[in-house]
């Protein structure tokens, strides 16, 4: 295989850190570009030890440095890197999704309006920096008064400050929370987004594309519950490709990718199937943040990081083997995100309990998200879930039993105290 020996990843938060190993398998080194002056601590940040170099973005100086490195591609490791990756790849004349529709791939309001303009089903919405405007929209143009609305940041991740609201007071409080601080990437808020509530079951659809040809990597059904109006993740369940409503989801997401100009690289879509059909919640031009390569290879025969590398480094092979195709489910799988009502500072991680969970027949990997000194808080979103467990087994009954056992053991993983002033967000 011939190809570039250097590539660039912008903002390798969370699963963006899986890209160096995927590209290294092809003999390619990756350079990291940090889009902002500081790195957010709300998400697992870039593991710079995995990259050949870290460049803190500094306008034209960044472009000059990259020209000297002569990379073969520039891709986003997380949503915060999408705009800069689009700009750099376009400026360098590399395979690119381009800047013309860049905002529609990270700004949730622009994203929705682009889909609406293309005739695709999506939530009704409005944005403003004034909570009174959001309330007025709901009264005058929004859903019926007895229907809830969703208030969220215009750009963030991990159900960060997403709130389902039924009253004006709830809308005002949710908007104030969004405006009170930065998003998970450390960016200050400018406006708040309010959308009509989409009634139905939510699904994940993951893809990898090259030259506008898409491979559908997998579809997972979300299981969430509302806690004080906040959607809390429980587990994701892998669906078979011929299982309803997967075919309709794939058709819909394919049109979304085309509408938003996602022609190259990975994408992670969240879609609710409403009585009117699929409707986009949001899509990121990056990998699934719950992706575990080993688990995905067992249950799907591939993983999104490796396919992303192949799409950029060997496009002919990607087109021949993967493009315009749909995944196969080799065995059932579940990703379990545990919830807690506990609060305090972690004093100890109980390795014996972790070993008990790891010993369950279907458990592939256990990922504790807290360490001694970190503060545990009651789970209100994905970011405050303290434990993630990846499971797969040929027998779905074994999976279900092990998920129940994981939930029963989860609160034993951490010992907590009430040491004041210690810890932070994992």
C-alpha positions, 0 to 999 in steps of 0.5 A: 500500500502506498500513501501518505506517511503523515496525517492530522487529527484535530481535537482528539477527544474521547474516541479520537484517541483511537485513531493513532493506532488505527493509522499506525497499522498502516505505517502512518503517523498522526500529528495532533492539532489543538483547536483551542488554546486550552484543553477541556477537562469535561471529556477525556482529552487528547492523549498526546503521547499517541501523536508525533506532535501537538500543534496549538492552532495559531491562525496562518502559522498552523497552516504553514506548519502543516504545509511543511509536514505535507499531510495526506489528510486532516480529520476531526477527532471530535465535534469541536474539531470539525470546523477547523478540520474542514478549513485546513483540509480545504486549504491544503487541497486534501480530501475534504467535506469543505467549508460551505456546509461546515456549520451544519455539521456542528451547529445543531440549529444550522443542522436542523435548518439545512435538513428542513430546507432539503425536505427531511423530517426533523424537530421544529426549533428556535434559538436565542440568547434570551430565555423570554424569546424561547418561551415566546416561540413556544407560545406563538410558533412552537408545539402545542402548549401541552407538549414538552420541548427540549432545551439544549446548547447549540453545540455540545455533546454527551447530553450536556445540559439537555432538558425536557421542559413542560413549563415556562419556569422549566424552560427559563431554568434550563436556558439559564443553565446553558447560558451559565457556563461553557460547553463540554469543549470549553466554548462559551455559550452564545445562544440556547436552542429549543426544539419540539420534543420528538416522541419515539425510540432513539437509535444510533447509526454509525457510518464511514464514507469516502467520496460520498459513498457510505458504509453503514457500520451499525445501528444501536437502540438507545435505552434512556430514562428521564431523570428530572427532565434530563435524558440519562443513558442506560444501555445501547443494544446492537440491532440486526440489519434486517430488524425493524426499523433499521432499513428506514433508518439507513435510508434516512441517515444516507439522505442526511449525510448527503444533505450535510455534505459528509462525503469523507470520514466517520459520522455518528447519528442519533435519530428518533423514529417518530410516528411520522418516521425517522427524525434527526436528533443530531449528527457528528462528523466524527466517530461514536464516543461509545466505540470500543474497537475490540467489541466492534470487531467481535460483534460486527467484524470491523471497527469505525477507527480502522475503517476510517483509516482505510477510507483515507489511506486505501480508497479503492479498497474501501470502495471495493469492500465497504462502500454502499454496503450495510453491516452484518451483526455477528453476535448480539452486543450491549454497551451499558452506562451505569447510573448512580445517586451517590455523591462524594469524592472517590477514595478508592476503586474496588478492583475486586468488584471490577474483576467480578464484572470482568468475569461475567460471561458476556463482558468484553471490557470494563471502563471505570470513568473515575479515579481516586480524588475525582468527585462523583455526582448523581447521574444526570447525563452521559458525562456523569455516568461513572462506569461503562461496560461493553458486553457481547455474547451469542446468547441474548439471555446471557447478555440480559442477565449480565447487564442486570448483574453489572447494575447490581454491582456498579455502586460497589466499584467506588468507595466515596467520602466527603472530602471537601474541595477535591476532585473534578469532572471525569 
